[in-house]
Amino acid sequence: MSSAQVSLSHFRAAWVAQAEASPWITAGLGVSMVIVVWLVGSSIYNALVNGHPGNLHYAIYGGVAGFACTALGAFMAIPMRRIGIRVQDTMLGFAAGMMLAASSFSLILPGIDAAKGITGGGISAAATVVLGLTLGVLLMLGLDRLTPHEHESTGPCGPDAGRINRVWLFVLAITLHNLPEGMAIGVGFADSDFNVGIPLATAICIQDIPEGLAVAMALRTTGLSIPGSTLIAICSGLMEPIGSLVGIGMSSGFALAYPVSMGLAAGAMLFVVSHEIIPETHRNGHQTPATLGLMAGFAVMMFLDTALG
């Protein structure tokens, strides 16, 4: 048996052990994945059979813009030898604030309004979005538990993470982080409502710049060269257009899929903010500047949502 086969077999055994240790999380991930695949499949069927492609091109534009802003942040890291931890925590706090406001003003509230128009009742509308929130949390919780990756605050996480190169663990962590942002962009453009899509995509693009910068600087701590860390940070932004395709695919299949998908994207973003970004910004004793950054990001996003929406 080759070394690659041995490694694959070892990882498979570690993944099964992790899944068996967390049966409810594994089951939740399975259910949420099935629903996501079903929503995307129904959208593709709707586009091919019924000729309703939706606003696919707008979702792609938004995802590509997110990728471009991530690349811009990564390029900004090239002339910098280092960035102070305090500044990094403040920038990440700003990104977290924008994600929190985007989840609330651009996903949850419009999702409830859309669900009211479909279900005709406030309670049923709220329940529809809560269902989406639950699916988003289950999706990210399962991926976080069952995908090997690394956070600076917690170290290696997931099955067999200790046997995987630290650079790849960072890359997988970045992937998990950027996926819900791309999904949110796609969902925002799904219902032909630019009052939702444009402010949401703008906010995510703005906060992608400090994220790209922070990712490039963090990758340098793993021993990567400046060109290597910059290239990987740029490539991490590819999850934005990919996620946007998933997002618009989830929400374009039938009417009720739209508010469910908005809740799902919001739940995934809220999970990332609470589980990853805020703990990371507080672990170095910079709670106050990180919190001020969060409040500034929240205010900027609230202003953008009002001005552009």
C-alpha positions as CSV (number, residue, x, y, z in Angstrom):
1,M,0.0,0.0,0.0
2,S,1.4,3.4,-1.0
3,S,2.0,6.2,1.5
4,A,-0.8,8.2,-0.1
5,Q,-3.2,5.3,0.5
6,V,-2.0,5.0,4.1
7,S,-2.6,8.7,4.7
8,L,-6.0,8.6,3.1
9,S,-7.0,5.5,5.1
10,H,-5.7,7.2,8.3
11,F,-7.6,10.4,7.6
12,R,-10.8,8.4,6.8
13,A,-10.5,6.6,10.1
14,A,-10.0,9.8,12.0
15,W,-13.0,11.4,10.2
16,V,-15.2,8.4,11.1
17,A,-14.1,8.6,14.7
18,Q,-14.8,12.3,14.9
19,A,-18.2,11.8,13.3
20,E,-19.1,9.0,15.7
21,A,-18.0,11.2,18.6
22,S,-20.4,14.0,17.5
23,P,-23.4,12.1,16.1
24,W,-25.9,15.0,16.4
25,I,-23.5,17.5,14.7
26,T,-22.8,15.0,12.0
27,A,-26.5,14.3,11.4
28,G,-27.2,18.1,11.4
29,L,-24.5,18.6,8.8
30,G,-26.0,15.8,6.7
31,V,-29.5,17.2,6.8
32,S,-28.3,20.8,6.0
33,M,-26.2,19.5,3.1
34,V,-29.1,17.5,1.7
35,I,-31.3,20.6,1.9
36,V,-28.7,22.8,0.3
37,V,-28.1,20.4,-2.6
38,W,-31.9,20.1,-3.0
39,L,-32.3,23.8,-3.2
40,V,-29.5,24.2,-5.7
41,G,-30.8,21.3,-7.8
42,S,-34.3,22.8,-7.9
43,S,-32.8,26.1,-9.0
44,I,-30.9,24.5,-11.8
45,Y,-34.0,22.5,-12.9
46,N,-36.0,25.8,-12.9
47,A,-33.4,27.5,-15.0
48,L,-32.9,24.7,-17.6
49,V,-36.5,23.5,-17.9
50,N,-38.5,26.6,-17.2
51,G,-36.1,29.1,-18.6
52,H,-35.7,31.3,-15.5
53,P,-32.0,31.7,-14.9
54,G,-32.6,34.5,-12.3
55,N,-29.9,37.1,-11.6
56,L,-27.0,34.8,-12.1
57,H,-24.8,37.4,-13.7
58,Y,-25.3,39.9,-10.9
59,A,-24.4,37.2,-8.3
60,I,-21.2,36.5,-10.3
61,Y,-20.3,40.2,-10.5
62,G,-20.7,40.5,-6.7
63,G,-18.7,37.4,-6.1
64,V,-15.9,38.6,-8.4
65,A,-15.9,42.0,-6.7
66,G,-15.4,40.2,-3.3
67,F,-12.5,38.2,-4.8
68,A,-11.0,41.4,-6.2
69,C,-11.2,43.2,-2.8
70,T,-9.6,40.2,-1.1
71,A,-6.8,40.3,-3.7
72,L,-6.4,44.1,-3.0
73,G,-6.0,43.4,0.7
74,A,-3.4,40.7,0.0
75,F,-1.4,43.0,-2.4
76,M,-1.4,45.6,0.3
77,A,0.5,43.2,2.6
78,I,3.5,43.0,0.1
79,P,5.3,46.1,1.2
80,M,4.6,45.6,4.9
81,R,7.0,43.7,7.1
82,R,4.4,43.3,9.8
83,I,1.2,44.7,11.2
84,G,0.7,45.3,14.9
85,I,-1.5,42.7,16.6
86,R,-3.6,45.6,17.9
87,V,-4.2,46.9,14.4
88,Q,-5.1,43.4,13.1
89,D,-7.6,42.9,15.9
90,T,-9.2,46.2,15.2
91,M,-9.5,45.5,11.5
92,L,-11.0,42.0,12.2
93,G,-13.4,43.6,14.7
94,F,-14.4,46.1,11.9
95,A,-15.1,43.1,9.6
96,A,-17.1,41.4,12.3
97,G,-19.2,44.4,12.8
98,M,-20.0,44.7,9.1
99,M,-20.9,41.0,9.0
100,L,-23.2,41.3,12.0
101,A,-25.0,44.3,10.5
102,A,-25.2,42.7,7.1
103,S,-26.7,39.5,8.7
104,S,-29.4,41.6,10.5
105,F,-30.3,44.4,8.0
106,S,-29.6,42.8,4.7
107,L,-30.5,39.1,5.3
108,I,-32.7,38.5,8.3
109,L,-35.1,41.5,8.1
110,P,-35.6,41.3,4.3
111,G,-36.0,37.5,4.7
112,I,-38.8,38.0,7.2
113,D,-40.5,40.5,4.9
114,A,-40.2,38.1,1.9
115,A,-41.6,35.3,4.0
116,K,-44.5,37.4,5.1
117,G,-45.5,37.9,1.5
118,I,-45.5,34.2,0.9
119,T,-46.9,32.8,4.1
120,G,-49.1,35.7,5.1
121,G,-48.3,35.6,8.8
122,G,-45.7,37.1,11.0
123,I,-45.1,33.9,13.1
124,S,-44.8,31.6,10.1
125,A,-42.5,34.2,8.4
126,A,-40.2,34.3,11.4
127,A,-40.3,30.5,11.7
128,T,-39.2,30.3,8.1
129,V,-36.2,32.5,8.6
130,V,-35.3,30.7,11.9
131,L,-35.4,27.4,10.0
132,G,-32.8,28.9,7.6
133,L,-30.7,30.2,10.5
134,T,-30.7,26.8,12.1
135,L,-29.6,25.2,8.8
136,G,-26.8,27.7,8.4
137,V,-25.5,27.1,11.9
138,L,-25.7,23.3,11.5
139,L,-23.9,23.6,8.2
140,M,-21.0,25.6,9.6
141,L,-20.9,23.7,12.9
142,G,-20.6,20.4,11.0
143,L,-18.0,21.7,8.6
144,D,-16.0,23.2,11.5
145,R,-16.1,20.0,13.4
146,L,-15.4,17.6,10.5
147,T,-13.0,19.6,8.4
148,P,-9.3,19.8,9.4
149,H,-8.2,23.4,9.7
150,E,-6.5,25.8,12.1
151,H,-7.3,29.0,13.9
152,E,-4.6,31.1,15.5
153,S,-6.7,31.2,18.7
154,T,-7.4,27.5,19.1
155,G,-4.7,25.8,17.0
156,P,-5.4,22.7,14.8
157,C,-9.0,21.6,14.7
158,G,-10.9,18.7,13.0
159,P,-10.0,15.1,12.3
160,D,-6.3,14.2,11.8
161,A,-5.3,17.9,11.8
162,G,-2.0,17.2,13.5
163,R,-0.8,15.3,10.4
164,I,-1.6,18.1,7.9
165,N,0.8,20.9,7.0
166,R,-0.1,24.1,8.9
167,V,-0.3,26.1,5.7
168,W,-3.1,23.8,4.3
169,L,-4.9,24.0,7.7
170,F,-4.9,27.8,7.3
171,V,-6.2,27.5,3.8
172,L,-9.1,25.3,4.8
173,A,-9.9,27.7,7.7
174,I,-10.0,30.6,5.2
175,T,-12.3,28.5,2.9
176,L,-14.7,27.9,5.7
177,H,-14.7,31.6,6.6
178,N,-15.3,32.9,3.1
179,L,-18.0,30.5,1.9
180,P,-20.9,32.1,3.9
181,E,-19.9,35.5,2.6
182,G,-20.1,34.4,-1.0
183,M,-23.4,32.6,-0.3
184,A,-24.8,35.9,1.2
185,I,-23.9,37.8,-2.0
186,G,-25.6,35.3,-4.2
187,V,-28.7,35.2,-2.0
188,G,-28.8,39.0,-1.9
189,F,-29.2,39.2,-5.7
190,A,-31.6,36.2,-6.0
191,D,-34.9,38.1,-5.8
192,S,-34.2,40.9,-8.2
193,D,-34.0,43.3,-5.2
194,F,-31.0,45.5,-5.6
195,N,-31.9,47.2,-2.4
196,V,-30.7,44.0,-0.7
197,G,-28.0,42.9,-3.1
198,I,-26.0,46.1,-3.6
199,P,-25.6,47.1,0.1
200,L,-24.8,43.5,1.1
201,A,-22.2,43.0,-1.7
202,T,-20.7,46.4,-1.0
203,A,-20.3,45.7,2.7
204,I,-18.8,42.3,2.1
205,C,-16.3,43.8,-0.4
206,I,-15.3,46.5,2.0
207,Q,-14.6,44.1,4.8
208,D,-12.8,41.7,2.4
209,I,-9.9,44.2,2.1
210,P,-8.7,44.0,5.7
211,E,-9.5,40.3,5.7
212,G,-7.2,39.7,2.7
213,L,-4.5,41.8,4.4
214,A,-4.8,39.9,7.7
215,V,-4.8,36.5,5.9
216,A,-1.6,37.3,4.0
217,M,0.1,38.4,7.2
218,A,-1.1,35.4,9.1
219,L,0.2,33.0,6.4
220,R,3.6,34.5,6.8
221,T,3.7,33.2,10.4
222,T,3.6,29.7,9.0
223,G,7.0,30.2,7.3
224,L,5.6,31.1,3.8
225,S,7.5,33.6,1.7
226,I,5.9,37.0,0.9
227,P,4.9,35.9,-2.7
228,G,3.6,32.6,-1.5
229,S,1.5,34.0,1.3
230,T,0.1,36.8,-1.0
231,L,-0.8,34.3,-3.7
232,I,-2.7,32.0,-1.3
233,A,-4.5,34.9,0.3
234,I,-5.6,36.0,-3.2
235,C,-6.7,32.5,-4.1
236,S,-8.7,32.4,-0.9
237,G,-11.0,35.0,-2.4
238,L,-12.1,32.5,-5.1
239,M,-14.6,31.2,-2.5
240,E,-16.5,34.4,-2.9
241,P,-17.7,33.8,-6.5
242,I,-18.1,30.1,-5.9
243,G,-20.2,30.8,-2.8
244,S,-22.3,33.3,-4.7
245,L,-23.2,30.7,-7.2
246,V,-24.3,28.4,-4.3
247,G,-26.2,31.2,-2.7
248,I,-28.2,32.2,-5.8
249,G,-28.7,28.5,-6.6
250,M,-30.2,27.9,-3.2
251,S,-32.6,30.8,-3.3
252,S,-33.9,30.7,-6.9
253,G,-35.7,27.4,-7.1
254,F,-39.1,28.3,-5.6
255,A,-40.6,31.1,-3.6
256,L,-40.1,29.9,-0.1
257,A,-36.4,29.0,-0.8
258,Y,-35.6,32.7,-0.9
259,P,-36.3,33.6,2.8
260,V,-34.9,30.2,3.9
261,S,-31.7,30.8,2.0
262,M,-31.4,34.3,3.5
263,G,-31.7,32.9,7.0
264,L,-29.2,30.2,6.1
265,A,-26.6,32.7,4.9
266,A,-27.2,34.9,7.9
267,G,-26.8,31.9,10.3
268,A,-23.6,30.9,8.6
269,M,-22.2,34.4,8.9
270,L,-23.2,34.8,12.5
271,F,-21.6,31.5,13.3
272,V,-18.3,32.6,11.8
273,V,-18.4,35.9,13.6
274,S,-19.1,34.4,17.1
275,H,-17.0,31.2,16.7
276,E,-13.9,32.6,15.0
277,I,-13.6,36.3,14.5
278,I,-14.5,37.7,17.9
279,P,-12.5,35.1,19.9
280,E,-9.5,35.8,17.7
281,T,-9.7,39.6,18.2
282,H,-10.0,39.2,22.0
283,R,-7.3,36.6,22.7
284,N,-4.4,39.2,22.8
285,G,-5.9,41.5,25.3
286,H,-7.2,44.1,22.8
287,Q,-10.8,43.8,23.6
288,T,-11.5,47.5,23.6
289,P,-10.0,48.4,20.2
290,A,-11.6,45.3,18.7
291,T,-15.0,46.2,20.1
292,L,-14.6,49.8,18.9
293,G,-13.7,48.4,15.5
294,L,-16.8,46.2,15.6
295,M,-19.1,49.1,16.5
296,A,-17.5,51.2,13.6
297,G,-18.1,48.3,11.2
298,F,-21.7,47.9,12.3
299,A,-22.3,51.6,11.9
300,V,-20.8,51.7,8.4
301,M,-22.9,48.8,7.3
302,M,-26.0,50.3,8.8
303,F,-25.3,53.5,6.9
304,L,-24.6,51.7,3.7
305,D,-27.8,49.7,4.0
306,T,-29.8,52.9,4.5
307,A,-28.0,55.0,1.8
308,L,-27.8,52.3,-0.9
309,G,-31.0,50.5,0.0
